[in-house]
Amino acid sequence: QKEVEQNSGPLSVPEGAIASLNCTYSDRGSQSFFWYRQYSGKSPELIMFIYSNGDKEDGRFTAQLNKASQYVSLLIRDSQPSDSATYLCAVNMNTGFQKLVFGTGTRLLVSP
Amino acid sequence: GAGVSQSPRYKVTKRGQDVALRCDPISGHVSLYWYRQALGQGPEFLTYFNYEAQQDKSGLPNDRFSAERPEGSISTLTIQRTEQRDSAMYRCASSYGQGGSYEQYFGPGTRLTVT
């Protein structure tokens, strides 16, 4: 079993819809959880991070964490074609520095 | 301001040669990370520096790989006796602090091809 699992997609949604991206992780001791966006041929860039159970909202993005189920998700409201990218879930299993374990990423395609 | 820079951006080398990949972090960032990213995969942790101290090198695949950050700024990842399986994108990231709340900023990467 991989430490961080994501569906590789592609996940196709129409413009204006809600995109729901999911991630599960294996280590119950994981401390913090990150969502990165990576456009094709570019470097990953941080969208959000979450530490506590529940929801965290930032603009059109909402991260959801359920530690009991070892599940973290990212919702993108009012999806735009410019949101089309690969979304990487990363889990920090370390109590010191950010030792991130990344999933393989989910490719999101938003059609006009 | 300037972001993380890496050089060279592309490197083609023959099997058995040594290569050195350079990372110049954002000024003032104390934490520096090296990752390797294969096509269609997420980045894979290689090693971590806090200032000049290499605090974790557990992700380095074998002893052909080494890294240094002698003055706590620029870092070099060296691969000796390269093999074809070393071909990948090598990415460097830096963050202002060490803790879990500091954002890691990634550089553009060095695409290494071993022929």
gemmi code that builds the backbone of each chain (N, CA, C; Angstrom):
import gemmi

chains = {
    "A": [
        ("GLN", (0.843, -1.195, 0.000), (0.000, 0.000, 0.000), (0.883, 1.252, 0.000)),
        ("LYS", (0.589, 2.170, -0.919), (1.336, 3.404, -0.982), (1.001, 4.261, 0.229)),
        ("GLU", (1.962, 5.099, 0.630), (1.757, 5.931, 1.797), (0.711, 7.003, 1.568)),
        ("VAL", (0.685, 7.560, 0.377), (-0.280, 8.601, 0.011), (-0.878, 8.207, -1.335)),
        ("GLU", (-2.178, 8.047, -1.360), (-2.830, 7.568, -2.583), (-3.789, 8.597, -3.135)),
        ("GLN", (-3.717, 8.769, -4.448), (-4.643, 9.648, -5.170), (-5.052, 8.939, -6.447)),
        ("ASN", (-6.245, 9.218, -6.899), (-6.686, 8.754, -8.198), (-5.995, 9.616, -9.252)),
        ("SER", (-5.361, 8.971, -10.216), (-4.577, 9.740, -11.190), (-5.430, 10.532, -12.166)),
        ("GLY", (-6.718, 10.155, -12.287), (-7.616, 10.872, -13.181), (-7.410, 10.475, -14.639)),
        ("PRO", (-7.779, 11.351, -15.594), (-8.162, 12.724, -15.331), (-9.586, 12.863, -14.784)),
        ("LEU", (-9.764, 13.893, -13.968), (-11.069, 14.279, -13.483), (-11.547, 15.427, -14.363)),
        ("SER", (-12.632, 15.210, -15.058), (-13.144, 16.220, -15.987), (-14.395, 16.869, -15.411)),
        ("VAL", (-14.391, 18.190, -15.321), (-15.562, 18.920, -14.840), (-15.816, 20.096, -15.771)),
        ("PRO", (-17.065, 20.513, -15.895), (-17.358, 21.690, -16.715), (-17.054, 22.971, -15.950)),
        ("GLU", (-16.779, 24.013, -16.663), (-16.532, 25.321, -16.056), (-17.687, 25.708, -15.141)),
        ("GLY", (-17.347, 26.186, -13.957), (-18.362, 26.612, -13.003), (-18.774, 25.547, -12.009)),
        ("ALA", (-18.396, 24.316, -12.268), (-18.755, 23.212, -11.377), (-17.791, 23.129, -10.203)),
        ("ILE", (-18.129, 22.258, -9.246), (-17.240, 21.975, -8.118), (-16.389, 20.759, -8.457)),
        ("ALA", (-15.084, 20.912, -8.314), (-14.165, 19.782, -8.499), (-13.787, 19.253, -7.125)),
        ("SER", (-13.865, 17.947, -6.968), (-13.554, 17.311, -5.689), (-12.387, 16.354, -5.870)),
        ("LEU", (-11.299, 16.644, -5.184), (-10.074, 15.850, -5.306), (-9.823, 15.166, -3.967)),
        ("ASN", (-9.484, 13.887, -4.031), (-9.391, 13.105, -2.815), (-8.017, 12.468, -2.624)),
        ("CYS", (-7.694, 12.189, -1.375), (-6.380, 11.664, -1.035), (-6.521, 10.858, 0.258)),
        ("THR", (-5.915, 9.680, 0.300), (-5.863, 8.912, 1.536), (-4.400, 8.678, 1.895)),
        ("TYR", (-4.155, 8.502, 3.184), (-2.792, 8.302, 3.640), (-2.743, 7.179, 4.659)),
        ("SER", (-1.577, 6.588, 4.814), (-1.486, 5.354, 5.600), (-1.007, 5.581, 7.038)),
        ("ASP", (-0.242, 6.646, 7.267), (0.368, 6.833, 8.590), (-0.533, 7.649, 9.507)),
        ("ARG", (-1.046, 7.010, 10.546), (-1.956, 7.714, 11.469), (-1.256, 8.824, 12.245)),
        ("GLY", (0.056, 8.785, 12.284), (0.807, 9.812, 12.989), (1.088, 11.051, 12.162)),
        ("SER", (0.545, 11.113, 10.972), (0.804, 12.248, 10.092), (0.347, 13.548, 10.735)),
        ("GLN", (1.149, 14.577, 10.549), (0.954, 15.823, 11.277), (0.210, 16.891, 10.480)),
        ("SER", (0.542, 17.014, 9.229), (-0.005, 18.106, 8.438), (-0.125, 17.674, 6.984)),
        ("PHE", (-0.983, 18.378, 6.268), (-1.414, 17.919, 4.960), (-1.448, 19.106, 4.012)),
        ("PHE", (-0.966, 18.870, 2.817), (-0.754, 19.966, 1.870), (-1.344, 19.611, 0.520)),
        ("TRP", (-1.846, 20.621, -0.150), (-2.257, 20.485, -1.551), (-1.404, 21.406, -2.401)),
        ("TYR", (-0.758, 20.815, -3.398), (0.046, 21.559, -4.359), (-0.609, 21.446, -5.729)),
        ("ARG", (-0.458, 22.488, -6.514), (-0.905, 22.489, -7.903), (0.336, 22.506, -8.793)),
        ("GLN", (0.318, 21.697, -9.833), (1.444, 21.652, -10.764), (0.923, 21.708, -12.188)),
        ("TYR", (1.196, 22.818, -12.849), (0.866, 22.929, -14.263), (1.885, 22.126, -15.058)),
        ("SER", (1.459, 21.684, -16.221), (2.318, 20.857, -17.063), (3.648, 21.554, -17.352)),
        ("GLY", (4.741, 20.900, -17.042), (6.069, 21.437, -17.301), (6.555, 22.459, -16.292)),
        ("LYS", (5.764, 22.657, -15.240), (6.126, 23.659, -14.233), (6.385, 22.997, -12.885)),
        ("SER", (6.769, 23.834, -11.919), (7.046, 23.332, -10.584), (5.786, 23.318, -9.730)),
        ("PRO", (5.741, 22.470, -8.711), (4.596, 22.494, -7.795), (4.538, 23.816, -7.031)),
        ("GLU", (3.309, 24.272, -6.789), (3.117, 25.473, -5.973), (2.034, 25.181, -4.940)),
        ("LEU", (2.248, 25.669, -3.720), (1.344, 25.372, -2.621), (0.018, 26.105, -2.785)),
        ("ILE", (-1.075, 25.364, -2.613), (-2.408, 25.976, -2.599), (-2.869, 26.170, -1.166)),
        ("MET", (-2.831, 25.091, -0.390), (-3.340, 25.149, 0.979), (-2.662, 24.094, 1.826)),
        ("PHE", (-2.687, 24.316, 3.137), (-2.311, 23.258, 4.065), (-3.334, 23.218, 5.193)),
        ("ILE", (-3.433, 22.061, 5.826), (-4.412, 21.886, 6.903), (-3.823, 20.981, 7.959)),
        ("TYR", (-4.115, 21.302, 9.213), (-3.594, 20.518, 10.324), (-4.696, 19.803, 11.106)),
        ("SER", (-5.838, 20.500, 11.238), (-6.870, 20.027, 12.153), (-8.041, 19.421, 11.390)),
        ("ASN", (-8.714, 18.515, 12.048), (-9.920, 17.945, 11.454), (-10.922, 19.041, 11.104)),
        ("GLY", (-11.604, 18.848, 10.010), (-12.627, 19.790, 9.611), (-12.281, 20.435, 8.280)),
        ("ASP", (-12.846, 21.599, 8.071), (-12.694, 22.314, 6.809), (-11.846, 23.562, 6.990)),
        ("LYS", (-11.120, 23.891, 5.946), (-10.382, 25.149, 5.900), (-10.610, 25.764, 4.533)),
        ("GLU", (-11.091, 26.986, 4.525), (-11.456, 27.628, 3.265), (-10.508, 28.771, 2.934)),
        ("ASP", (-10.199, 28.882, 1.644), (-9.383, 29.994, 1.156), (-9.862, 30.325, -0.244)),
        ("GLY", (-10.688, 31.348, -0.335), (-11.235, 31.733, -1.636), (-12.097, 30.626, -2.210)),
        ("ARG", (-11.778, 30.188, -3.416), (-12.566, 29.129, -4.057), (-12.154, 27.730, -3.601)),
        ("PHE", (-11.126, 27.642, -2.765), (-10.598, 26.353, -2.345), (-11.015, 26.023, -0.911)),
        ("THR", (-11.386, 24.763, -0.697), (-11.659, 24.262, 0.646), (-10.935, 22.948, 0.825)),
        ("ALA", (-10.116, 22.872, 1.867), (-9.476, 21.609, 2.220), (-10.266, 20.987, 3.353)),
        ("GLN", (-10.439, 19.673, 3.286), (-11.170, 18.941, 4.308), (-10.282, 17.813, 4.830)),
        ("LEU", (-10.240, 17.677, 6.157), (-9.401, 16.652, 6.768), (-10.217, 15.808, 7.724)),
        ("ASN", (-10.077, 14.505, 7.611), (-10.708, 13.553, 8.527), (-9.622, 12.569, 8.941)),
        ("LYS", (-9.033, 12.821, 10.105), (-7.913, 11.997, 10.549), (-8.360, 10.581, 10.905)),
        ("ALA", (-9.568, 10.436, 11.393), (-10.067, 9.103, 11.758), (-10.144, 8.204, 10.527)),
        ("SER", (-10.539, 8.776, 9.420), (-10.635, 8.033, 8.168), (-9.370, 8.137, 7.336)),
        ("GLN", (-8.404, 8.912, 7.801), (-7.127, 9.111, 7.098), (-7.382, 9.583, 5.676)),
        ("TYR", (-8.131, 10.663, 5.597), (-8.651, 11.148, 4.331), (-8.552, 12.655, 4.307)),
        ("VAL", (-8.060, 13.186, 3.184), (-8.010, 14.633, 3.007), (-8.502, 14.937, 1.599)),
        ("SER", (-9.238, 16.002, 1.462), (-9.783, 16.341, 0.151), (-9.613, 17.829, -0.126)),
        ("LEU", (-9.729, 18.163, -1.397), (-9.681, 19.554, -1.847), (-10.882, 19.787, -2.747)),
        ("LEU", (-11.677, 20.784, -2.391), (-12.798, 21.181, -3.228), (-12.451, 22.500, -3.911)),
        ("ILE", (-12.732, 22.563, -5.193), (-12.533, 23.787, -5.950), (-13.896, 24.226, -6.458)),
        ("ARG", (-14.389, 25.337, -5.935), (-15.692, 25.846, -6.368), (-15.523, 26.701, -7.611)),
        ("ASP", (-16.592, 26.804, -8.386), (-16.591, 27.643, -9.586), (-15.323, 27.381, -10.419)),
        ("SER", (-15.116, 26.115, -10.749), (-13.896, 25.721, -11.467), (-13.736, 26.512, -12.761)),
        ("GLN", (-12.497, 26.890, -13.042), (-12.156, 27.638, -14.237), (-11.195, 26.821, -15.101)),
        ("PRO", (-11.198, 27.054, -16.403), (-10.222, 26.341, -17.258), (-8.786, 26.509, -16.769)),
        ("SER", (-8.495, 27.657, -16.149), (-7.139, 27.896, -15.633), (-6.802, 27.017, -14.431)),
        ("ASP", (-7.807, 26.333, -13.880), (-7.563, 25.387, -12.789), (-7.074, 24.039, -13.312)),
        ("SER", (-7.115, 23.857, -14.619), (-6.671, 22.587, -15.202), (-5.181, 22.387, -14.914)),
        ("ALA", (-4.866, 21.355, -14.177), (-3.505, 21.098, -13.717), (-3.514, 19.759, -12.999)),
        ("THR", (-2.356, 19.354, -12.525), (-2.262, 18.184, -11.641), (-2.206, 18.667, -10.206)),
        ("TYR", (-3.032, 18.070, -9.367), (-3.093, 18.447, -7.960), (-2.439, 17.345, -7.132)),
        ("LEU", (-1.422, 17.740, -6.401), (-0.631, 16.803, -5.609), (-0.998, 16.940, -4.135)),
        ("CYS", (-1.316, 15.821, -3.543), (-1.538, 15.753, -2.105), (-0.207, 15.389, -1.456)),
        ("ALA", (0.150, 16.071, -0.372), (1.400, 15.767, 0.322), (1.135, 15.691, 1.811)),
        ("VAL", (1.761, 14.742, 2.453), (1.557, 14.497, 3.866), (2.893, 14.615, 4.587)),
        ("ASN", (2.879, 15.364, 5.685), (4.082, 15.477, 6.517), (3.980, 14.460, 7.640)),
        ("MET", (4.829, 13.449, 7.586), (4.779, 12.398, 8.589), (5.814, 12.623, 9.667)),
        ("ASN", (6.351, 13.827, 9.718), (7.476, 14.139, 10.592), (7.050, 15.162, 11.630)),
        ("THR", (7.640, 15.097, 12.792), (7.306, 16.083, 13.809), (8.263, 17.268, 13.785)),
        ("GLY", (9.338, 17.170, 13.026), (10.291, 18.267, 12.961), (10.105, 19.066, 11.697)),
        ("PHE", (11.028, 18.909, 10.776), (10.915, 19.646, 9.518), (9.839, 18.998, 8.646)),
        ("GLN", (9.498, 19.694, 7.570), (8.467, 19.201, 6.650), (9.035, 18.100, 5.767)),
        ("LYS", (8.910, 16.877, 6.178), (9.334, 15.752, 5.350), (8.103, 15.272, 4.604)),
        ("LEU", (7.907, 15.794, 3.426), (6.671, 15.562, 2.695), (6.729, 14.274, 1.891)),
        ("VAL", (5.634, 13.529, 1.962), (5.433, 12.377, 1.090), (4.298, 12.752, 0.150)),
        ("PHE", (4.577, 12.752, -1.123), (3.605, 13.166, -2.124), (2.875, 11.966, -2.712)),
        ("GLY", (1.620, 12.204, -3.076), (0.910, 11.246, -3.908), (1.307, 11.441, -5.357)),
        ("THR", (0.736, 10.619, -6.219), (1.075, 10.694, -7.640), (0.372, 11.845, -8.347)),
        ("GLY", (-0.627, 12.428, -7.668), (-1.332, 13.562, -8.269), (-2.577, 13.154, -9.026)),
        ("THR", (-3.546, 14.041, -9.040), (-4.772, 13.877, -9.829), (-4.799, 14.964, -10.882)),
        ("ARG", (-4.956, 14.554, -12.126), (-5.034, 15.526, -13.214), (-6.466, 16.016, -13.336)),
        ("LEU", (-6.645, 17.318, -13.254), (-7.955, 17.958, -13.363), (-8.058, 18.672, -14.710)),
        ("LEU", (-9.154, 18.414, -15.413), (-9.430, 19.107, -16.676), (-10.747, 19.843, -16.531)),
        ("VAL", (-10.729, 21.159, -16.682), (-11.934, 21.968, -16.609), (-12.251, 22.449, -18.021)),
        ("SER", (-13.395, 22.032, -18.521), (-13.757, 22.367, -19.899), (-14.628, 23.625, -19.934)),
        ("PRO", (-14.381, 24.518, -20.914), (-15.166, 25.761, -21.023), (-16.617, 25.450, -21.397)),
    ],
    "B": [
        ("GLY", (10.535, 39.388, -5.678), (11.941, 39.026, -5.500), (12.269, 37.749, -6.232)),
        ("ALA", (13.532, 37.378, -6.256), (13.971, 36.194, -6.965), (13.483, 34.955, -6.248)),
        ("GLY", (13.128, 33.978, -7.032), (12.711, 32.696, -6.485), (13.885, 31.763, -6.364)),
        ("VAL", (13.581, 30.492, -6.182), (14.608, 29.460, -6.142), (15.129, 29.255, -7.557)),
        ("SER", (16.435, 29.230, -7.709), (16.989, 28.968, -9.032), (17.818, 27.693, -8.995)),
        ("GLN", (17.835, 27.019, -10.141), (18.584, 25.783, -10.272), (19.361, 25.806, -11.572)),
        ("SER", (20.523, 25.203, -11.544), (21.309, 25.104, -12.768), (22.093, 23.796, -12.772)),
        ("PRO", (22.339, 23.257, -13.976), (21.726, 23.680, -15.222), (20.255, 23.307, -15.279)),
        ("ARG", (19.507, 23.842, -16.202), (18.112, 23.461, -16.352), (17.991, 22.102, -17.039)),
        ("TYR", (18.910, 21.803, -17.905), (18.938, 20.520, -18.597), (20.378, 19.996, -18.577)),
        ("LYS", (20.493, 18.700, -18.332), (21.810, 18.096, -18.325), (21.711, 16.718, -18.977)),
        ("VAL", (22.488, 16.533, -20.021), (22.588, 15.230, -20.661), (23.999, 14.729, -20.402)),
        ("THR", (24.093, 13.532, -19.888), (25.405, 12.980, -19.567), (25.461, 11.517, -19.956)),
        ("LYS", (26.655, 11.039, -20.113), (26.815, 9.626, -20.457), (26.906, 8.799, -19.188)),
        ("ARG", (26.426, 7.612, -19.296), (26.481, 6.667, -18.176), (27.912, 6.571, -17.652)),
        ("GLY", (28.033, 6.643, -16.331), (29.351, 6.533, -15.701), (29.980, 7.866, -15.342)),
        ("GLN", (29.439, 8.956, -15.911), (29.974, 10.283, -15.599), (29.370, 10.804, -14.293)),
        ("ASP", (30.078, 11.725, -13.656), (29.562, 12.392, -12.466), (28.863, 13.684, -12.885)),
        ("VAL", (27.814, 14.039, -12.158), (27.121, 15.304, -12.420), (26.916, 16.043, -11.108)),
        ("ALA", (26.901, 17.364, -11.201), (26.648, 18.215, -10.041), (25.515, 19.160, -10.389)),
        ("LEU", (24.486, 19.148, -9.573), (23.305, 19.979, -9.782), (23.286, 21.043, -8.688)),
        ("ARG", (23.028, 22.268, -9.116), (23.120, 23.381, -8.171), (21.755, 23.949, -7.847)),
        ("CYS", (21.607, 24.356, -6.585), (20.370, 25.007, -6.141), (20.721, 26.277, -5.391)),
        ("ASP", (20.100, 27.375, -5.770), (20.277, 28.657, -5.100), (18.934, 29.034, -4.478)),
        ("PRO", (18.789, 28.896, -3.161), (17.477, 29.121, -2.538), (17.132, 30.602, -2.457)),
        ("ILE", (15.907, 30.856, -2.053), (15.494, 32.228, -1.810), (16.332, 32.790, -0.657)),
        ("SER", (16.777, 34.018, -0.815), (17.623, 34.640, 0.200), (16.940, 34.643, 1.560)),
        ("GLY", (17.649, 34.196, 2.581), (17.101, 34.178, 3.927), (16.403, 32.889, 4.309)),
        ("HIS", (16.210, 31.999, 3.337), (15.559, 30.724, 3.648), (16.573, 29.772, 4.272)),
        ("VAL", (16.231, 29.272, 5.459), (17.178, 28.425, 6.180), (17.041, 26.954, 5.806)),
        ("SER", (15.842, 26.573, 5.339), (15.592, 25.168, 5.029), (15.695, 24.934, 3.535)),
        ("LEU", (16.350, 23.837, 3.178), (16.518, 23.501, 1.770), (16.286, 22.010, 1.586)),
        ("TYR", (15.496, 21.689, 0.591), (15.110, 20.306, 0.316), (15.504, 19.946, -1.118)),
        ("TRP", (15.864, 18.698, -1.306), (16.056, 18.145, -2.642), (15.016, 17.039, -2.860)),
        ("TYR", (14.425, 17.056, -4.047), (13.455, 16.048, -4.448), (13.836, 15.516, -5.824)),
        ("ARG", (13.316, 14.349, -6.128), (13.412, 13.792, -7.477), (11.986, 13.493, -7.930)),
        ("GLN", (11.680, 13.878, -9.161), (10.322, 13.665, -9.665), (10.390, 12.949, -11.002)),
        ("ALA", (9.835, 11.758, -11.022), (9.717, 11.007, -12.272), (8.453, 11.447, -12.993)),
        ("LEU", (8.407, 11.221, -14.281), (7.251, 11.629, -15.081), (5.986, 10.954, -14.572)),
        ("GLY", (4.961, 11.762, -14.326), (3.685, 11.206, -13.880), (3.639, 10.849, -12.403)),
        ("GLN", (4.652, 11.247, -11.671), (4.718, 10.960, -10.245), (4.852, 12.259, -9.458)),
        ("GLY", (4.596, 12.172, -8.164), (4.855, 13.317, -7.313), (6.329, 13.384, -6.942)),
        ("PRO", (6.778, 14.515, -6.429), (8.166, 14.604, -5.983), (8.468, 13.599, -4.878)),
        ("GLU", (9.683, 13.089, -4.900), (10.143, 12.118, -3.914), (11.269, 12.755, -3.115)),
        ("PHE", (11.119, 12.803, -1.810), (12.100, 13.423, -0.932), (13.451, 12.731, -1.038)),
        ("LEU", (14.505, 13.545, -1.125), (15.863, 13.011, -1.137), (16.619, 13.371, 0.139)),
        ("THR", (16.697, 14.681, 0.423), (17.493, 15.110, 1.555), (17.062, 16.489, 2.009)),
        ("TYR", (17.443, 16.847, 3.249), (17.032, 18.116, 3.856), (18.203, 18.769, 4.585)),
        ("PHE", (18.325, 20.082, 4.421), (19.310, 20.888, 5.136), (18.617, 21.956, 5.967)),
        ("ASN", (19.107, 22.101, 7.193), (18.734, 23.237, 8.020), (20.016, 24.063, 8.170)),
        ("TYR", (20.015, 25.256, 7.566), (21.275, 25.988, 7.390), (22.271, 25.078, 6.677)),
        ("GLU", (23.450, 24.866, 7.212), (24.450, 24.048, 6.525), (24.381, 22.582, 6.957)),
        ("ALA", (23.576, 22.296, 7.945), (23.526, 20.934, 8.485), (22.570, 20.061, 7.682)),
        ("GLN", (23.078, 18.937, 7.217), (22.241, 17.971, 6.525), (21.548, 17.121, 7.584)),
        ("GLN", (20.284, 17.401, 7.837), (19.602, 16.775, 8.950), (18.920, 15.461, 8.582)),
        ("ASP", (18.706, 15.251, 7.312), (18.055, 14.010, 6.896), (18.507, 13.696, 5.475)),
        ("LYS", (19.091, 12.545, 5.288), (19.480, 12.114, 3.945), (18.898, 10.733, 3.638)),
        ("SER", (17.820, 10.423, 4.324), (17.238, 9.088, 4.216), (16.673, 8.777, 2.842)),
        ("GLY", (16.380, 9.806, 2.059), (15.804, 9.589, 0.741), (16.826, 9.409, -0.365)),
        ("LEU", (18.085, 9.621, -0.084), (19.113, 9.414, -1.115), (19.134, 7.934, -1.481)),
        ("PRO", (19.014, 7.603, -2.777), (18.819, 6.209, -3.176), (19.983, 5.282, -2.824)),
        ("ASN", (21.190, 5.766, -2.921), (22.365, 4.949, -2.640), (23.561, 5.878, -2.452)),
        ("ASP", (24.712, 5.287, -2.210), (25.876, 6.116, -1.875), (26.493, 6.817, -3.076)),
        ("ARG", (25.922, 6.669, -4.249), (26.383, 7.474, -5.381), (25.855, 8.906, -5.294)),
        ("PHE", (24.827, 9.084, -4.484), (24.200, 10.389, -4.330), (24.718, 11.070, -3.062)),
        ("SER", (25.059, 12.333, -3.179), (25.469, 13.103, -2.013), (25.045, 14.551, -2.216)),
        ("ALA", (24.964, 15.269, -1.115), (24.572, 16.671, -1.190), (25.316, 17.455, -0.131)),
        ("GLU", (25.503, 18.741, -0.423), (26.160, 19.600, 0.548), (25.586, 21.001, 0.454)),
        ("ARG", (25.767, 21.741, 1.516), (25.338, 23.142, 1.589), (26.309, 23.834, 2.541)),
        ("PRO", (27.526, 23.973, 2.139), (28.617, 24.332, 3.058), (28.467, 25.676, 3.785)),
        ("GLU", (27.836, 26.653, 3.170), (27.721, 27.962, 3.816), (26.279, 28.285, 4.155)),
        ("GLY", (25.434, 27.274, 4.101), (24.048, 27.489, 4.484), (23.225, 28.225, 3.454)),
        ("SER", (23.747, 28.312, 2.230), (22.986, 28.973, 1.174), (22.881, 28.039, -0.034)),
        ("ILE", (23.762, 28.190, -0.998), (23.745, 27.351, -2.195), (24.013, 25.898, -1.822)),
        ("SER", (23.299, 25.016, -2.519), (23.476, 23.582, -2.292), (23.810, 22.898, -3.608)),
        ("THR", (24.554, 21.818, -3.493), (24.906, 21.006, -4.655), (24.535, 19.563, -4.388)),
        ("LEU", (23.820, 18.983, -5.343), (23.520, 17.556, -5.321), (24.434, 16.903, -6.354)),
        ("THR", (25.214, 15.946, -5.904), (26.169, 15.277, -6.789), (25.775, 13.822, -6.971)),
        ("ILE", (25.797, 13.389, -8.205), (25.542, 11.980, -8.523), (26.805, 11.452, -9.191)),
        ("GLN", (27.396, 10.463, -8.579), (28.614, 9.863, -9.142), (28.248, 8.644, -9.972)),
        ("ARG", (29.060, 8.412, -10.983), (28.908, 7.206, -11.828), (27.445, 7.024, -12.248)),
        ("THR", (26.920, 8.022, -12.912), (25.499, 8.037, -13.251), (25.066, 6.786, -13.994)),
        ("GLU", (23.819, 6.418, -13.757), (23.194, 5.279, -14.429), (21.920, 5.776, -15.109)),
        ("GLN", (21.428, 5.022, -16.078), (20.233, 5.443, -16.811), (19.038, 5.620, -15.881)),
        ("ARG", (18.951, 4.833, -14.845), (17.829, 4.937, -13.916), (17.859, 6.241, -13.111)),
        ("ASP", (18.967, 6.979, -13.168), (19.043, 8.270, -12.491), (18.329, 9.373, -13.283)),
        ("SER", (17.954, 9.096, -14.515), (17.278, 10.101, -15.352), (15.958, 10.503, -14.706)),
        ("ALA", (15.787, 11.781, -14.474), (14.585, 12.300, -13.813), (14.703, 13.822, -13.747)),
        ("MET", (13.637, 14.447, -13.207), (13.692, 15.869, -12.876), (14.125, 15.970, -11.417)),
        ("TYR", (15.149, 16.752, -11.162), (15.616, 16.967, -9.808), (15.207, 18.375, -9.391)),
        ("ARG", (14.445, 18.442, -8.316), (13.904, 19.723, -7.866), (14.446, 20.085, -6.488)),
        ("CYS", (14.658, 21.348, -6.317), (15.098, 21.901, -5.049), (13.976, 22.782, -4.527)),
        ("ALA", (13.802, 22.819, -3.222), (12.815, 23.709, -2.616), (13.430, 24.348, -1.387)),
        ("SER", (12.985, 25.541, -1.062), (13.461, 26.184, 0.158), (12.282, 26.749, 0.932)),
        ("SER", (12.478, 26.897, 2.225), (11.455, 27.527, 3.063), (12.126, 28.400, 4.106)),
        ("TYR", (11.368, 29.391, 4.576), (11.919, 30.375, 5.500), (12.327, 29.729, 6.828)),
        ("GLY", (11.484, 28.789, 7.272), (11.748, 28.140, 8.538), (11.668, 26.642, 8.407)),
        ("GLN", (11.821, 25.974, 9.549), (11.903, 24.524, 9.541), (10.558, 23.860, 9.817)),
        ("GLY", (9.684, 24.502, 10.504), (8.474, 23.882, 10.988), (7.442, 23.603, 9.913)),
        ("GLY", (6.359, 22.977, 10.370), (5.366, 22.493, 9.440), (4.525, 23.549, 8.771)),
        ("SER", (4.561, 24.780, 9.241), (3.689, 25.800, 8.656), (4.368, 26.624, 7.574)),
        ("TYR", (5.633, 26.397, 7.330), (6.360, 27.205, 6.350), (6.221, 26.618, 4.961)),
        ("GLU", (5.867, 27.480, 4.011), (5.669, 27.035, 2.633), (7.005, 26.687, 1.987)),
        ("GLN", (7.015, 25.566, 1.274), (8.176, 25.205, 0.478), (7.996, 25.809, -0.912)),
        ("TYR", (8.992, 26.545, -1.360), (8.989, 27.134, -2.696), (9.923, 26.298, -3.571)),
        ("PHE", (9.364, 25.800, -4.659), (10.133, 24.923, -5.533), (10.835, 25.715, -6.634)),
        ("GLY", (12.014, 25.238, -6.983), (12.718, 25.777, -8.124), (12.233, 25.137, -9.413)),
        ("PRO", (12.760, 25.590, -10.562), (12.298, 25.096, -11.866), (12.761, 23.679, -12.182)),
        ("GLY", (13.736, 23.181, -11.417), (14.202, 21.821, -11.642), (15.344, 21.719, -12.633)),
        ("THR", (16.075, 20.626, -12.537), (17.088, 20.237, -13.524), (16.655, 18.917, -14.108)),
        ("ARG", (16.468, 18.919, -15.439), (16.110, 17.674, -16.123), (17.393, 16.939, -16.460)),
        ("LEU", (17.610, 15.798, -15.806), (18.813, 14.994, -16.034), (18.484, 13.817, -16.937)),
        ("THR", (19.242, 13.688, -17.988), (19.113, 12.542, -18.893), (20.454, 11.845, -18.956)),
        ("VAL", (20.447, 10.560, -18.622), (21.666, 9.750, -18.679), (21.559, 8.808, -19.857)),
        ("THR", (22.479, 8.940, -20.785), (22.404, 8.128, -22.018), (23.365, 6.946, -21.968)),
    ],
}
model = gemmi.Model(1)
for chain_id, residues in chains.items():
    chain = gemmi.Chain(chain_id)
    for i, (resn, *xyz) in enumerate(residues, 1):
        res = gemmi.Residue()
        res.name, res.seqid = resn, gemmi.SeqId(i, " ")
        for name, pos in zip(("N", "CA", "C"), xyz):
            atom = gemmi.Atom()
            atom.name, atom.element = name, gemmi.Element(name[0])
            atom.pos, atom.b_iso = gemmi.Position(*pos), 0.0
            res.add_atom(atom)
        chain.add_residue(res)
    model.add_chain(chain)
structure = gemmi.Structure()
structure.add_model(model)
structure.setup_entities()
